[in-house]
């Protein structure tokens, strides 16, 4: 049983500073699931991403600690 379920897409955000581009994971599901877990909730995340973007799930799972992705 989970305290909260997050359903939706993750995003790949492009941060451009002085013509230098960095891509980081983002989106409402990404950040709200991390915040909910930090508040002590047991979080379930349901999303669909390309296999080439699977590293973002690893980063999110690491950040959440208890995520069930």
C-alpha positions in Angstrom: 0.0 0.0 0.0 1.2 3.5 -0.8 0.4 6.8 0.7 0.4 8.6 -2.6 0.5 7.8 -6.3 2.0 10.1 -9.0 0.9 9.5 -12.5 2.3 11.4 -15.5 5.2 12.3 -17.6 8.7 13.2 -16.7 10.5 15.9 -18.7 14.0 16.5 -19.9 14.6 20.1 -19.1 17.3 22.1 -20.9 19.2 24.7 -18.9 21.1 27.1 -21.0 23.6 29.5 -19.4 26.2 31.4 -21.4 25.6 29.2 -24.4 26.3 26.1 -22.3 23.4 23.5 -22.3 22.8 21.1 -19.5 19.9 18.6 -19.6 18.3 17.5 -16.3 15.2 15.5 -15.3 12.1 17.5 -14.3 8.4 17.8 -14.4 5.6 17.8 -11.9 5.8 14.1 -11.2 9.5 14.1 -10.7 9.6 17.0 -8.2 6.4 16.3 -6.4 7.3 12.6 -5.8 10.6 13.7 -4.4 8.9 16.2 -2.1 6.3 13.7 -1.0 9.0 11.1 -0.1 11.0 13.7 1.7 7.8 14.4 3.8 7.8 10.7 4.8 5.2 9.4 2.3 5.5 6.0 0.6 5.4 7.0 -3.1 4.3 5.1 -6.2 5.2 6.6 -9.6 3.6 5.5 -12.9 5.1 6.9 -16.0 6.2 5.9 -19.5 9.6 6.9 -21.0 11.9 5.9 -23.8 14.5 3.2 -22.9 17.2 5.8 -23.7 15.9 8.0 -20.9 15.9 5.2 -18.2 18.7 6.9 -16.3 16.2 9.5 -15.2 14.2 6.9 -13.4 17.4 5.8 -11.6 18.1 9.4 -10.5 14.5 9.8 -9.3 14.5 6.5 -7.4 17.8 7.5 -5.7 16.3 10.9 -4.7 13.2 9.4 -3.4 14.7 6.4 -1.6 11.4 4.6 -1.3 9.9 5.1 -4.7 8.3 2.2 -6.5 8.9 3.1 -10.1 
